[in-house]
Amino acid sequence: MRDRWDDERADVLGERWRACTLHLRPDAVTRRTGVDPQATLVRRVPDPGAPPTRRAVLYLHGFVDYFFHPHVGDALAAAGYDTYALELRDHGRSIRPGRPPNESTDLGVYAEEIDATVRLLRADHDVVILLGHSTGGLIAALWADARRGLGLVDALVLNSPWLDVRGSRYERQLLARAVHAAGRPLPRLKVREIAPHYGQALHRDTGGEWDFDLAWKPHRGFPVRAGFVRAVRAAQARVVRGLAVDVPVLVLASDAAGPHKRAHDALLSTDSVLDPAQIARRAPLLGHDVTYVEVAGGAHDLALSAAPVRERYLREVTDFLAARVPG
């Protein structure tokens, strides 16, 4: 398996971070573009003099997203975990010329890079935790359900997972019908664009705290296409039918939803992308051992909330792992 990985190189996050490339099999996009997919694994280098650990956390990002969270790695290191982040094909560091970014018609395709990465981590770690945010949370839940009984991960942590489409029941039914009509015959049909307000509130150049690459995480995102929405709705329908994740699951979300189509003063103290009430309703469907935590004042990405809130989020995660993961 290791011959599918390139040698490590310096990462854009700086000297404490390294990255390597995973070469993946041709996929549906390859057939259209002639360009094979790649994934990228980023890891935090242990602190000098730190005792070795055989415990790891693997982070999965969301849609129009990538890993730019060194403070998360620092907090996990303090709790005794090595931190890794997997950049899925066509996202962030894994975007390749000739392949459209963030485009997929089947969320199951990402199992190839998750499988390869988890098995790589298992070679050097006794405990592996999967931590997914937003779309990455949905992907992580479905992957953990499909791999139950294999002992590949020891717990699942989900930060504002995308378990339902935001909107009224009527709006969601309309979306379902539209996606059913267009998603299969016209998978590349552009159906919407992401509102820029949340990204702008986060970014340092527009008054926020975070300095992320706008080529990898543009404020208006990448085109949201019918095939992708259809894939997400199919995945969410599987959640509704009930999953059977066989490890402890921690689901965390904000305590309030904020308007998602316009700028407002609470963009970073409410979830202005998803609806936490929907997440709370669907969280119990993930498995038999699910803990739900409401994080007051949290942004959509709880790790990017205001300092006191994100510190509480990270404390909830590390306390849960300390209590529920043996070893």
N, C-alpha and C positions, 0 to 999 in steps of 0.2 A: 504493500500500500504506500509506503513512504516514497517510492519512486514517482508517485503522482504529484509530489510536493516539490516546489522549487526550494533552493536554499534560502534561509532567512536573510532579510535586508532591513536596513533602518526604516522605521515607519514615520509617517507625517506627524505623529503625536510627540516625537522627540526621543531623547536618548533612553528613556525608560521603556520604550516600546519597540517591538520588532514585528515584521510581517513576512508571510510566505504565501505563495500562490498554489492553489490546488487545480490541476488540470482535469476537467470534467469530460464526460462522454458527449458526443454530438447530441443535440436536442432538436425540438421543432423549429426553434429560431435558426439553428445551424442550417437546416434544410432550405430556409428562405434566404439566408444571408451568406452562407458559406463560412461563417466564423464560429469556431467552437467556444463554448462557455468556459469561464474560470470563476473560482471562488477565492476568497482571500481570508487567511487566518491571521489575526492580530493577537499578540500576547504581551502582557506586562512583564518586564524583566524583574526578578525578585530584588528586593532591597539588599544592598551590601551587608553581609553578616547576618541576614535573616535566616532562621532555621528552615531547612527544607520542608516542604509540605507535599502531601500526596492527595490534596483536595483541590478541585478546580471548579470554576464557574464558567460556563460557555454562554455568551450573550448573543441573542438574535435581534436585530434591528427591525424597524417597521418599514412601511412604504414611504418612498421619497425620504430615505433616512440612511444613516450609517453610524458607525461607532466613533464618537468624538468625546467620550466621557472618561477622561483619566481619573477624575475624582471617584468614580465608581470603582475602578481598579484599586485605588488607594484604600478605600473603605473595606473592600473584600480582602485585600492583603492584610490589613490590620486584624481581620477576623480569621486569618489562617488559610486563605484561599488564593491559588493562582488564578489570574483573570485572563480569559481568552474571549475574543469576539470574532464571530464568523460573518464575513460580508458575503451574502448570498450572490449568486450569479446575477449580473446586470444591475447591481446596486453598489453605490459608493466606490470603494477601491477596486471593485470587480467589474466596473463598467468598461467595455471594450469598444474601440472604433469598429463600426460596421454592425453592431448589435444595439437595438433600441433599449434604452435604460428602463429598468423597473417594469418590464413587460412580461406577463405570464398568462397562460390560459389554464393552468393546472398547478395549484399550490403544492401538490404532491411531488413535483419535479425537484423541489429543494431537498427531498429526502436523501438524494445522492450525496450532497456535500455535508449534510448533518451526520449521516451515517459514517462517512469517512473521517470527519473531525472527531466525533465521539469515540470512535475506535482508536484513533491516534492518541487522544487524551487518556483513554483507559490503559494504554501501555505504560503510562507513567504515574497514574493517579488511581487511588482506591475509591475515591468519591468524586462523582461528576454531577454537577447541578446545571440544569438548563434554565436560562432566564430569558424570557421573550417579551418584547415590547410591541404593543399595538398589533399590526399584521404579523409581526414576528411572534407575538403571543398566540395568535390563532394557529400559525404554522407549528409552533412548538407543541401545542396541545394535541393537534392531530398526529404529529410525529410520535409523541410519547404514547398515545393510545395505540397506534399501529405497531409500536415496538414493545408493548407491555409483555411481561414475562421473560424478557431477555436480560434484565439486569443492567441495561446500558446507562441509565441515569438513576440517581438516588432521590431526587426531588425536582419539582417543577415550580418555578416562580414566574408569575405573569404580571407585568406592569401595564395596566390599562389595555388588556387584550381586546382585539376587535371581534367580539362575539356576536354582534348584531349591527345592522345598518341603522344609523341614526335617522330619526324622523317618526312621524305618526304611523299608526298601523296602516292607514290608507296610503300614505306615501310609500311605505315599504312594499305594499301589495302592487302598487303601480310600477315600482322599480322591478319587482320580480317578473311581472309580465313583460316589461320592456326588455329586460335582460334575456328572458327566455326566447323572445322573438328575434333579438339581434345578436346575442352573444355567440351562438354557434355559427350562423352563416357569415357574420361580419365581425369577427373577433377583434379586428384592428380599428373598428369604428370608435372615434373619440366621442365619449359621452359626457365628459365634464372636465373641469379644471379645478385644481385645489385653490381655495382662497388663500391669499398671501399673508393674512394678518398674524397668524400664529408664528410662522417662521420669522417674520419681521420683528415680532416682540421678543423672540429669542436671540436674534443675531446682534452682535456687538455694533455693527455699522448702523443699525437702526434703533439703537437705544437699549438693546438687550445685553446679556452677560456673556454670551457664548460666541466663539469664533470658529464657525464651521465653514466648509468649502461649499460655496453656492453652485459650483458645477455638479456636485454630488447631491446636494440638498437645496435646490432652488426654491425660492419662496412660493412660486406658483406651481411647483412640482413638475412632474412629467405628465404627459397626456394620460388621463384615466380612460382606458379602452373597454369596450363591451366584454371582450373575452376575459379580462381581469376581473371585472365586477361579477361576471357569471361564475368564475372560479371561486371568488370569495363567498358568494351566496351559497354555492354548493357546499363549501367547507362549513359555513355557519349552519346550514341545514343538518349536517352531520352532528354538530354540537347539540342542536335541538333534539335529535333522536337519542342523544345520550352517549357519552364516551365512558370508558372504563380505565382511565389512567390509574396505574397500580402503585404509584408512589405518592407521598404527601405533596399536595398542591397548595401554594399560597397565591392568592389573587389580590392585587392591590389596585385601588382606583381612587380618584378624587371624590370629595363629598358633594360636588355640584357640577352641573353642566352649564357652560356659558354659550352664548350665541356663536355659531360656527360660520356664519356667512358675512360677518362684518367685524370691524375693529371695535374693541371695548376695553375698559380699564381692568377687567378681570381675566384677560387672556392667560395670564400665568398663575392665577389662583383658582381657576376652574378648568375643567376639561372642555375645551372649546373645539374639540375634534369629535369625540365620542360622547355617549351618554352614560355616566356611571350607573344610573338606575338599571339600564339594560344589562350592563356587565354584572351587577349584583344578582339580577334575576337568573342569568344563565350560568354563573359560576358553579352552582351545585351540580350542574349537568356534566361536569368534566370528569368526575370520578367519585369514589366513596369516601375520600379523605381530603376535603377541600376547606381551607381556611380563607375567609374573606376579611380584608382590612380596608376600612375607609380612611383615607389620608386627607384630613381637613386642609383646605387651601392648596391642594395639589394641582399642578398643571397636567396636561395630557401625558407628557413624559414626566413622571413623578421625579425622576432623577435630575430634571432641569427646572424644578420648582425653585422658589426662593430658598435661600440657604437653610433656615430652620425647618422648612417642610421637607426638603430633600434629605436633610440629616435624619429626620424622623423616618422617612421612607427607607433609607439605607439601614437604619437601626432595626426597623421591623423585619427586614430581610435577613440580616445577620442573626437577630435573636431567634427567628423562626428556624433557621438552619441549625443553630446551636441546640435548639430544643428537639428538633424532629429528625435530624440526620445523625445516625450513630457514627462513632469513630472519632 
